[in-house]
Amino acid sequence: MENEENANPQEETKYVPRPVWQVWCARIGLVVFLILLALYFRNIAFGGA
């Protein structure tokens, strides 16, 4: 049978938003990744070297 503690997991786990620094680091990381990806595709399109 189920334990009473695990009967309703929504009551136990509350949504906690990410810290602001994590959100900004993720945004900056995404921008850097997209720039590097664009440079990679540009290198392929123009034949490398």
Backbone hydrogen bonds, N-H to C=O, Kabsch-Sander energy under -0.5 kcal/mol:
donor,donor_aa,acceptor,acceptor_aa,energy
7,A,4,E,-0.8
11,E,8,N,-1.0
12,E,8,N,-0.7
13,T,9,P,-2.1
14,K,12,E,-0.7
22,Q,19,P,-0.6
23,V,19,P,-1.6
24,W,20,V,-2.4
25,C,21,W,-2.1
26,A,22,Q,-2.1
27,R,23,V,-2.1
28,I,24,W,-2.6
29,G,25,C,-2.5
30,L,26,A,-2.2
31,V,27,R,-2.2
32,V,28,I,-2.6
33,F,29,G,-2.4
34,L,30,L,-2.5
35,I,31,V,-2.3
36,L,32,V,-2.5
37,L,33,F,-2.4
38,A,34,L,-2.3
39,L,35,I,-2.3
40,Y,36,L,-2.1
41,F,37,L,-2.4
42,R,38,A,-2.2
43,N,39,L,-2.2
44,I,40,Y,-2.1
45,A,41,F,-2.6
46,F,42,R,-2.0
47,G,44,I,-1.3
48,G,43,N,-2.9
